Amino acid sequence: MPPITELTRIEPVHLARLEKQGIFTTGILLEVSETPTRRTTLADHVKATPNDVARWRDEALMLNLAGFGSDEHQLFIQSGLEGLRDLLEIDLDTLRARLARGATELNWEPPADLMVETWWEQARTLEEE
C-alpha cells in the first residue's frame, strides 16, 4: 500500500494529523474511512471536512489500482485524472486518449493498452455506492 504522503489532495496540516492518528498508508486510510460515519469521525479527529476525507479516499482508491506507482500517478494527474471518480466518469477510449496525451506532454511512452484496460476495469470493481 502506498504511503499517504503520495496523496496530492492532503494539505500538510492534515497529513500530520493523520499520521498522529496512526494513518500512514492509503490502505489504512481506506479502512478507517470505509463508511460515511467513519469518514465523519475521521474528519472530526483531523479537523477536516467529510468532503476532504472523501477526496482523499477517492485518490487513495486510484493509487491502489494494480500496477500503479508514482509514475502512473504523475501521468494520471497530467491527464486530468485525480481520483477514482474521474476515471469512472469516462469511457475506455477517452481514458486511452487522455493518458496518451498526458504521456506526450511528459515526453513518456504511453502505458500499454492492456494496462489501461486493466485500470479502467478495476476502477469499475472498486466503484462505491
C-alpha positions as CSV (number, residue, x, y, z in Angstrom):
1,M,0.0,0.0,0.0
2,P,1.4,3.4,-0.9
3,P,2.1,5.9,1.9
4,I,-0.4,8.7,2.4
5,T,2.4,11.1,1.6
6,E,1.8,10.2,-2.1
7,L,-1.7,11.7,-2.0
8,T,-1.7,15.1,-3.6
9,R,-5.0,16.2,-2.2
10,I,-4.0,16.3,1.5
11,E,-2.8,19.5,3.0
12,P,0.4,19.2,5.2
13,V,-1.5,20.1,8.3
14,H,-4.0,17.3,7.7
15,L,-1.2,14.9,6.8
16,A,0.5,15.5,10.1
17,R,-2.8,14.9,11.9
18,L,-3.5,11.7,10.0
19,E,0.0,10.4,10.9
20,K,-0.7,11.2,14.6
21,Q,-3.8,9.0,14.3
22,G,-1.6,6.2,13.0
23,I,-2.7,6.5,9.4
24,F,0.5,6.1,7.4
25,T,-0.7,4.2,4.3
26,T,-3.5,4.5,1.8
27,G,-4.7,1.1,2.9
28,I,-5.2,2.3,6.5
29,L,-6.9,5.4,5.2
30,L,-9.3,3.4,3.1
31,E,-10.1,1.1,6.1
32,V,-10.8,4.0,8.5
33,S,-12.9,5.9,6.0
34,E,-14.9,3.0,4.7
35,T,-18.4,4.3,5.6
36,P,-19.9,7.8,5.8
37,T,-19.9,7.5,9.6
38,R,-16.2,6.6,9.6
39,R,-15.4,9.4,7.2
40,T,-17.2,11.9,9.5
41,T,-15.4,10.5,12.6
42,L,-12.0,10.8,10.8
43,A,-12.8,14.3,9.7
44,D,-13.6,15.3,13.2
45,H,-10.3,13.8,14.5
46,V,-8.1,15.6,12.0
47,K,-10.1,18.8,11.9
48,A,-11.1,18.4,8.2
49,T,-14.4,18.1,6.5
50,P,-16.1,14.8,5.4
51,N,-15.7,16.1,1.8
52,D,-11.9,16.4,2.4
53,V,-11.8,12.8,3.6
54,A,-13.9,11.7,0.6
55,R,-11.5,13.3,-1.8
56,W,-8.5,11.7,0.0
57,R,-10.3,8.4,-0.2
58,D,-11.0,8.8,-3.9
59,E,-7.3,9.4,-4.7
60,A,-6.3,6.6,-2.4
61,L,-8.5,4.2,-4.3
62,M,-6.9,5.2,-7.5
63,L,-3.4,4.7,-6.1
64,N,-4.3,1.2,-5.1
65,L,-5.1,0.1,-8.7
66,A,-2.9,-2.8,-9.8
67,G,0.4,-1.9,-11.3
68,F,0.0,1.7,-10.1
69,G,3.0,3.6,-8.9
70,S,4.3,7.1,-8.6
71,D,5.0,7.4,-12.3
72,E,1.5,6.3,-13.1
73,H,0.1,8.8,-10.5
74,Q,2.0,11.6,-12.2
75,L,0.7,10.5,-15.6
76,F,-2.9,10.4,-14.4
77,I,-2.6,13.9,-12.8
78,Q,-1.0,15.2,-16.0
79,S,-4.0,13.7,-17.8
80,G,-6.5,15.4,-15.5
81,L,-7.4,12.3,-13.6
82,E,-7.0,13.0,-9.8
83,G,-9.0,10.2,-8.4
84,L,-11.2,7.1,-9.0
85,R,-14.3,9.3,-9.7
86,D,-12.5,10.9,-12.6
87,L,-11.7,7.5,-14.0
88,L,-15.3,6.3,-13.6
89,E,-16.7,9.3,-15.5
90,I,-15.0,8.4,-18.8
91,D,-15.1,5.5,-21.2
92,L,-12.2,3.4,-22.1
93,D,-11.3,5.1,-25.4
94,T,-11.4,8.5,-23.6
95,L,-9.1,7.1,-20.9
96,R,-6.6,5.8,-23.5
97,A,-6.7,9.2,-25.4
98,R,-6.2,11.2,-22.2
99,L,-3.3,9.1,-21.0
100,A,-1.7,9.2,-24.4
101,R,-1.9,13.0,-24.4
102,G,-0.5,13.2,-20.9
103,A,2.3,10.8,-21.8
104,T,3.2,13.0,-24.8
105,E,3.2,16.1,-22.6
106,L,5.6,14.4,-20.2
107,N,7.7,13.1,-23.1
108,W,7.0,9.5,-21.9
109,E,5.8,6.4,-23.6
110,P,2.1,5.8,-23.1
111,P,1.1,2.8,-21.0
112,A,0.3,-0.4,-22.7
113,D,-3.3,-0.8,-23.8
114,L,-3.7,-3.9,-21.6
115,M,-2.6,-1.9,-18.5
116,V,-5.0,0.9,-19.4
117,E,-7.9,-1.5,-19.8
118,T,-6.9,-3.2,-16.5
119,W,-7.1,0.1,-14.6
120,W,-10.4,1.0,-16.3
121,E,-12.0,-2.3,-15.4
122,Q,-10.6,-2.4,-11.9
123,A,-11.9,1.1,-11.3
124,R,-15.4,-0.3,-12.0
125,T,-15.0,-3.1,-9.5
126,L,-13.9,-0.5,-6.8
127,E,-16.8,1.8,-7.5
128,E,-18.6,2.5,-4.3
129,E,-22.3,3.2,-3.9
